[in-house]
C-alpha cells in the first residue's frame, strides 16, 4: 500500500490544493481576479463570482493545479506587498 502514500498526502491538504489557494491568496487579499485558477481546475471546482474565485470543496480533488497556475502563488508575499503598497 506504499504506492498510495502520495495520494494520501495530497488528500491531507498539505500541499498546494484549493484550500491553500483560498487561505494563502484569496483571504489575504492578493487575488487579482485573473481567473487562471478557474481555467486550470480539471474538475471545475472553482467558479468566478464577481471577479473572485469561489471553491467548491466537495468537487476539489486537491491536485494543486489551481495553486500552481495562480501568478500570485509563486511571487514572494513580501514582494507583492511592497509592489502594491499593502
KAGIHU-V357986 format. One record per residue. RES is the residue in one small letter. PHI is phi in whole degrees, -180 to 180 (none if undefined). NEAR is the number of other C-alpha atoms within 10 Angstrom. D_CENTER is the distance of its C-alpha to the mean C-alpha in Angstrom with 1 decimal. Layout:
res:RES phi:PHI near:NEAR d_center:D_CENTER
res:RES phi:PHI near:NEAR d_center:D_CENTER
This chain:
res:x phi:none near:4 d_center:28.6
res:x phi:-64 near:6 d_center:27.1
res:x phi:-67 near:7 d_center:25.5
res:x phi:-86 near:8 d_center:23.1
res:x phi:-58 near:10 d_center:21.8
res:x phi:-60 near:10 d_center:18.8
res:x phi:-67 near:11 d_center:17.7
res:x phi:-68 near:12 d_center:18.6
res:x phi:-65 near:12 d_center:16.6
res:x phi:-67 near:16 d_center:13.3
res:x phi:-66 near:14 d_center:14.5
res:x phi:-78 near:11 d_center:15.0
res:x phi:61 near:16 d_center:11.2
res:x phi:-102 near:12 d_center:12.1
res:x phi:-151 near:15 d_center:10.0
res:x phi:54 near:18 d_center:6.4
res:x phi:-109 near:21 d_center:5.6
res:x phi:-60 near:26 d_center:4.3
res:x phi:-65 near:19 d_center:6.5
res:x phi:-67 near:19 d_center:5.3
res:x phi:-61 near:23 d_center:2.6
res:x phi:-65 near:16 d_center:5.9
res:x phi:-77 near:11 d_center:8.2
res:x phi:-88 near:18 d_center:7.8
res:x phi:-113 near:19 d_center:7.2
res:x phi:-68 near:18 d_center:8.4
res:x phi:-70 near:11 d_center:11.0
res:x phi:-84 near:11 d_center:12.1
res:x phi:77 near:10 d_center:13.1
res:x phi:-96 near:16 d_center:11.6
res:x phi:-68 near:20 d_center:10.1
res:x phi:-97 near:14 d_center:12.8
res:x phi:76 near:16 d_center:12.3
res:x phi:-72 near:14 d_center:12.6
res:x phi:86 near:18 d_center:11.0
res:x phi:-66 near:16 d_center:9.9
res:x phi:-67 near:26 d_center:6.7
res:x phi:-66 near:23 d_center:9.3
res:x phi:-69 near:15 d_center:11.7
res:x phi:-80 near:18 d_center:10.0
res:x phi:-70 near:21 d_center:9.5
res:x phi:-75 near:15 d_center:12.7
res:x phi:-105 near:12 d_center:13.5
res:x phi:56 near:14 d_center:12.9
res:x phi:-82 near:20 d_center:10.9
res:x phi:-116 near:23 d_center:9.4
res:x phi:-116 near:17 d_center:12.3
res:x phi:-94 near:15 d_center:13.0
res:x phi:-122 near:9 d_center:15.5
res:x phi:54 near:8 d_center:17.5
res:x phi:79 near:12 d_center:15.2
res:x phi:-129 near:16 d_center:12.1
res:x phi:-75 near:22 d_center:9.4
res:x phi:-120 near:16 d_center:10.3
res:x phi:-110 near:19 d_center:8.9
res:x phi:-89 near:13 d_center:11.9
res:x phi:-67 near:12 d_center:11.5
res:x phi:-72 near:7 d_center:14.8
res:x phi:-93 near:12 d_center:13.7
res:x phi:-68 near:18 d_center:10.4
res:x phi:-102 near:16 d_center:11.9
res:x phi:59 near:23 d_center:9.3
res:x phi:-81 near:19 d_center:9.8
res:x phi:89 near:21 d_center:6.8
res:x phi:-66 near:18 d_center:7.6
res:x phi:-65 near:25 d_center:4.7
res:x phi:-69 near:26 d_center:3.4
res:x phi:-73 near:17 d_center:7.2
res:x phi:-84 near:17 d_center:8.1
res:x phi:-70 near:21 d_center:6.8
res:x phi:-66 near:15 d_center:10.2
res:x phi:-82 near:18 d_center:9.5
res:x phi:-79 near:18 d_center:7.7
res:x phi:-103 near:10 d_center:11.0
res:x phi:-89 near:10 d_center:13.4
res:x phi:-63 near:9 d_center:15.0
res:x phi:-58 near:15 d_center:14.6
res:x phi:-65 near:9 d_center:18.4
res:x phi:-68 near:10 d_center:18.8
res:x phi:-63 near:13 d_center:16.5
res:x phi:-64 near:11 d_center:18.6
res:x phi:-66 near:9 d_center:21.7
res:x phi:-69 near:9 d_center:21.2
res:x phi:-93 near:8 d_center:20.3
res:x phi:77 near:7 d_center:22.9
res:x phi:-80 near:9 d_center:20.8
